[in-house]
Amino acid sequence: MNFFDKLIAAIERNQSLLYVALDPNPECYSFNPDQSVITVEQWHNELKSIVAQTVDVVCAYKLTLGFYQALGWQGIQLLEQIVQFIPSDLPIILDAKYGDINSSNVFAQLIFEQWKIDACTVSAYTGLDQLTPFLVYPDKAVFVLCATSNPSATILQEYPTPEQSLYLQLVQETQTWGTLEQLGLEVGMMADTLARVRKTAPERLILLEGDRSEENDLIEESELTPILAAGLNQNREGLLLPVPSCFLEAENITQVVTEFRDKINKIRSQDVQGSPTCNLWLPDICFLEHQPHRNLILQLYDIGCIIFGEHVQSSGEIFPYYVDLRRIISIPQIFHKIVSAYADILEDLEFDRIAGIPYGSLPTATGLALRMERPMIFPRKEVKSYGTGRLIEGHFQAGEKIVVVDDILITGNSVMRGAEKLKSAGLEVEDIVVFIDHGRGVMDKLKSNGYQGYTVLSLAEIADTLYQANRISSQEFDLFQESTAQT
């Protein structure tokens, strides 16, 4: 049975698109912290245990040659032993990223004939001649490394432009090098890049690579969903994903990998049946430097939450732009990220209940209450003249500590009025968390009134990101700066 047929059979049998990176990598496994050197025998036992616990929930195993080579001749023996231990009906991929054209023939013979490995990753910088010794084995396969998530590689991969980049040229060229069963593509864990590769090669099998931190990011549905949306083919297949390395340290590996597999399958199913009105946003620009919430800022702009033109604010002031967060409730992907950003701040605060300020922040406060499993209340904007006439909605007891959440902080007056209503009911309010701070010294104003303010984003940060991404002109950038500088 050739590699492709073996892989398809394993995917169908185990209902899984997951592969395990089966490597003697000290960073990925927990051994005795007092032991500075891990023996080959320990690695042998550990890796065999992982195979035994994942054999029914994954579709392939990937062995990185460099980790085994680092252990010397014993490491090569270990590799051969692990290959023999993996059941023959599960394909094995050797992650070698092989790129030496002079020794390709003997290397292909070693891995395909002697080691009986099913597929290999290669570097194709030297062209088709590099791949030919591997492609003469019709029952084997190669994965061509076309784009990596290493930040410093961007300047080369995306030359001269992201739309006409070197890595996309490579993808186009490989379409004539081998059949769909023989040649796949290896891509880093970047949703935008993955989407471009999938568009260029809609039928190719894609092997998703990632380092420890990137693999573990897949645990979050907000990170996993864009990757699946970008990489899956029209049949919701064609993408191999790594099992997050932290799962391989769990007490019950089978259980956590099974749950992760089921989460992926659920997302795949939802995407097929999902509403066409709920579009998925993917970034279209790559930055060399990491910045928290960058993609979120670009998303907010792209869906129309940040618009230009003279607009009257709730304070009565006229700004040359307007920030409207009300539409986020209709886009679950973005709403989830916003709630997560709030939660990152709230996790470090002490409070009994969450209070949202009507009306803009009530959906966010509700999302936070559900996510953090904390009760929610809110002060009414106006007291009803009928019914109970309550000033505060929701159950609470005097003396409880409340954290107040709001969406946009311009003057601070509305959020402080809400906080005062809560305090009038005998509740303690110290912390106020907002999504966007317009600047202009409002945080100092909160502090002078006895409150500690926290913010997810500042308007200055939003302006810098949009300007760097060419979303706004220099004139629009100046308008942002002038507004935040006003006092």
N, C-alpha and C positions, 0 to 999 in steps of 0.2 A: 504494500500500500504506500502511495507517495505521501509526501508531507501534507499537502493540501487536503487530501481525502481523510488522512488520519486526524487532522485538526478539526475538520467539519464534523466527523463522527464524534470526537471528544466534546465539541461544543454542544451537539445535540444530546449526547448521552448525559452530560453533567449540567446541561442548561447554563453554561458559564462562558463568559468572554475573558475570564481572569487567567493570568499566568503568575507563577511564583518565581521570583528571582532567587535562585538556590545557590547562594554564594557564601564562602567562608569570610564574610565581612564583619569584623569585630564591632563595627558601629551599629549593626542591625540586630544583635542578639545579646541577651543578658547572661553573662557568666559570673563567676565569683569575682567581685570587684577587687579582691586582694590578689588575684592571679593576673600577673602582667602578660603572660604568654599562654595562648590557647593551643593545646596540642592538636595534632592532626586527628588523633583518635577521638578527641572531643568533637571536633568538627564532623567527623564521620557519623557519630551517633546523633548529633544535633540535626544534621541535614537529612538523615534517614528518617528521623522522627517527624520532621516537617512534611516529607513526602507522604508518609503513612497517614498523616492527619489531613492532607489536602487532596489526596488522589481522587476523591469522588466529587470535588467541588471546583476544580480548575480544569482548563483545557490544554495547558502546556506548562513546561518548565523552561526557564532561561538561566543558563550558567555563564557567568562573566569570566572569560579566560584569564584576565589579569589577576583576579583574586587567587586563583589556583596557582598561577605561575609564581606569585609572590611567596608561596610556601615551598618553592623548589621542586625537586623531583618527587617528593612526597605529595606535594599538591597535585601534580599531574596524575599520580596514582589515585589520589582521592577523587579527582574528576572522573577517572575511568570507573572507579567503584560506584560512584553515585549514578553515573549513566547506566550502569548495569542494574542498579536497584530500581530505577524508575520503570514502571510498567511499560511494555512495548507498545501499548495502544495509546499512549500519551506522547505527543511530539516533544522533542527537545530542541531548543534554539541555543546555539553557542554565540554569545555576545562577544565577538572578537573585534568587530569594526576593522576587519583586516584590510590593509592598504598597500602591502608590498607586492608589486606586480611580478618581481623576479622569483619569488618563492610561492606564488599562488597555486601552482600545480601540485607541489608536494604537500602544501597545507590542506588543499581540498581533499587530496587522497587520505591524509591523516584523519581528518574529522569525519569524512563521509564513509570511508572504507574501513579504517581501523577502529575508530571510536563509535561508528554507527549513529552519528548525530544526524538529525533530520534537516536542520536549517542553520544558517550562519549569517551574522550581520557583517556587512562589508562597507568600506569607504571607497567611493567610486570616483575619486578625484582624477585618477589616471584613465578614466573612460571605460568603454566596454571591454577592452583588453583585460582589465582587472577582473571582470566578472566571468569571462569566458570559461576559465578552468572550473568554476563552480557550476556553471549552467550546463556543462556536458553531462551532469548527473540528472537525468530527467525526473527521478523520484525524490530529489532534494529541492531545497529552496534557499534563496538569499533575500535578506532585507537590506536595502540600500539606505544608508544614513543620509538623509537629505536636509534635515534641520534639527538643530539641538537647542535646548532652552538655556544654554550657557550664555549669560548676558553679553560677554565680550565677543561672542561670535556674530552678534547682530550686524556689526559694521561690514562683515564679509557676506553673510547669508542674504542680507536684504539689499545688497548693492545691485543696481544703482538706486532702485526704489522698491518699496514693499510690493507693489503691484507687478513689477517686472524684475523680480529679484533673481539672484543666482540660484537659490535653492529651488525656485519654481521652474527655472530652466532645466535644472537637473531632473526634476520630476517629469517634465515633458519628454526629455531624452530617454529616460528609462522605459517609457511606454513601448518602445520598439526593441528593447533589449531582451525581454523574456516574456513568457506567457503569464497569465494571471495566477496560475498554479505554481510557477517557479519564482516569481519576483514580487516581493512586497516592499514596503517603505517603512523606515524607522523615523519617527518624529518626536520631538520633545513635547513636554506637557504645556503647550501654549494654545489656547483655544483659537486665537486669531490665525496663527500659522497653520494649525491643524485644519481649519475651515478652508483655507486657500489650497492646501494640498489635496483635500478631499474633492474640492471643486475641479482641480486640474486632473486628478486621477480618481474618478468616481467609483471605479470597480476594483481598485487595488486593496489588498490587505494591508492594514497599517498597524505597526507595532509601536505602542506608546512607551517611550522611555521616560524615566524620571529618577531624580536622586531621592534620598531618604525623605527630605522635607516635602518635596513635591508629591511623592507618593502618599504621604500621610495627609496632605491637603485634600486628597480625594475623599476622605471620610466625610467632609462637609458637603451636603447636597448642593450648596451654592457654588462649590468648585467643580463638583462632579457633573452636574447637569450641563453646563456649557461645553465641557469636554466631550460628552456623549453627543450633544447636538451637533458639534462641529465635526466629529470623527466618524460617526456611524454612516453607513451607506443607506441607500433608499430602502433596503430590506431590514434596516436597523441592526446590521451586522457589520463585519469587515473591520473590526477594531479590537485589538488585544490590549487589555489594561493590566497593570501590575497590581498584585495584592499589596496594600500598604505594609511597609516593613514592620510597623509597630504591632500589626496583627500577629506576626510570627513570634512575638514575645509573650503572647497571651497564654493563660493557663489552659484554655480550651480553644485551640486554633481552629478546629473544625467549625465550631459554633460561630465565631466572629467572622470567618471567611464566608460561611454560608449566608449569614445575615447581610454581608456586604454584596454578595452575589445577588441575593434577592432584591436588594435595594436597586441595583443596576437594572435588573430585569423589570422592576416596577416602573422605573423612569422610562425605559425603552417602550414599555407598553403604553404608558401615559402619553408619550410623544406621538405614538401612532393614533391614539384615540383623542388627543387633546384638541382644544378649540383653536381654530386658525386665527382667532382674534387675539390670542395671547402669544405675542411674538417674543422670541428669545434674542436678547442683545448680545453681540460679540464685539470686542474691541477691534479697531482697524489701524492701530499704531503701536509700535514697540518702543519702550524706553530702556535705556541702559541702566538707569538707577531705579532702585525700588522705592516706591512711595505708597504708604498706606492709603487706601480709599481712592487711588487714581482712577481705576476703572469705574468706580461708583460715580465720581464726578463727571466723567465723560458720558456715562449712561444718562445721568440727570439732564445733561445738556442735549443729548441726542433725542430724548423723548419729549423735549419741549418744556422741561421744568425751569429752565433759565432762558428768558427771552429779553430782547432789547426794545426800547421805546419808552416814552414817558408813561409812568404808571403811578397812581396814587396808592400809598401804603396805608395800612390800618392806622398808623400814627398821624395820617394827614399829610405827610411829606410826599414830595414828588421825586421819584428816582428815575434815572435813565434806563433802568432794567427792572425786571420783576422775577422773583423766585416763587414758583407755584408748585408746592409739593403734594397737592391733592390728588394728582393723577397716579401717584405711585401705588395706590391701593389696587389699581387695575393691572399691575404688572408684578406678579408674585416674585419673580427673580430679583427685582430691584428692592421690593418691599422687604424681602427676607434679608438682604444685605444691610439695609438701613436698620432693621431691628437688631441684627447681629452687632452692628457698630455701636448702638446704644448699650446693648447688653455688655459689651466689653468694658464700658465705663462703670455700669451699675454693679458689676460683679465685685468691684473693689469698695463699694459703699455699704454702709449699714442702714437698713430701713425695714419697716414692717409692711408698708404698702406703697404702691405706685399710684401717683396722681397725674392724670393728663389734663392739659388746659384746653377747654373747648375753643374752637371745634377742630382745628387743624391737627392737633396731636392725639386726639382720642383713638384713631386707628392704631397709631404707633404704640400708645400706652397699652392698648388691648393686646397687641402682638407681644409686647414685652411681658405682660402678665402671664400669658400662655406659655411663652418660652421659658421664663424663669420660675414659673409656678408660684407666683406671688400675687396676693389679692390687689385689686385695683379699685380706686375711687376717683371721683372728679368733682370739682366745684362747679356749680351751675353758672352760666354766664349771666343769666337773669333768673330770679326766683319766680316760680310759677304762682299764679294767683288762684290756682285750683289744685285739687288733690292734696298731697301732704305739704306742699310748699317748702320742700327741703332745699337747703342751701348746698348741701353736700350729698351727692348720690353714691350709694354703696354702703356696705357695712363697715363700721370702724368703732374704735374705742378711744376715748380721750387719753392723751399721753403717748399715743403711738407715734413713731417716727416715720415721716413721709418723705419720699424722694419725688420731686416734681419734674415731669418731662414736658418739653415744649418743642415746637418745630423750628421757628426762626426767631432770633433775638435781634430786634432793631433798637428799641428804646429801653426794653426791659419792663415797661409799665404794666403790660397785660399779664405777664407771668408773675410779677410781684403782687398784683391785685388778686390773682388766683391763690397765691401762697398765703396772703393775708386772710382770705376766706377760710382756708384750711385751719389756720392758727386760731381764728375766732371760734372754731368748733372744738378747741382744746387739743389740737394736733401739733406736733413739733415738726417744723420745716427748716432744714438747714441747706440741703443740697438741691440744686436746680441743674438739670442736664438738658441741653438743647442740641439740635442737629446742626444748625448754621448760626454762627455768630457774625454779625455784620461789622463788628469792630467798633470803632469810635468810642472806646472806653466804657462800653456797657458792662463788661465783666467787673470793672472797678466799681461801677454804680451798684451792682448787686452786692458786692462785698461791703460797701459802705452802709448798706441796708441790712446787713447781718446774714447774707446768703453766700454760699460757696458755689460758684458757677463752673460748669464743665461743658465742653463742646466737642462734637465729633469733627466738624469742619469749620474753618474760618472762611470768610468771603475772599480774603487775600490768597488763601491756598487754592480756592476754586479758580480765581482769576489766573494765577500762575500756571496751573495745570492746563486750563483751556487755551492759554496763549502758547504754551510749549507744544501743544497738540495741534496748533493751527486751527482751532475751532473758532477763535475770535481774532479780530484785527487788533493792531496796536492802538487804534482809537478807542475801541471797546474796552481794551485792557486799561487804558488811562481812565475811562469812566468809572470802572470798578475801583481803581486806586483813589480817585478823587472822592468817591462816596465813603469809602472806609476811613479816609483821613479827616472827614468832617467831624466836628464836635458840637 
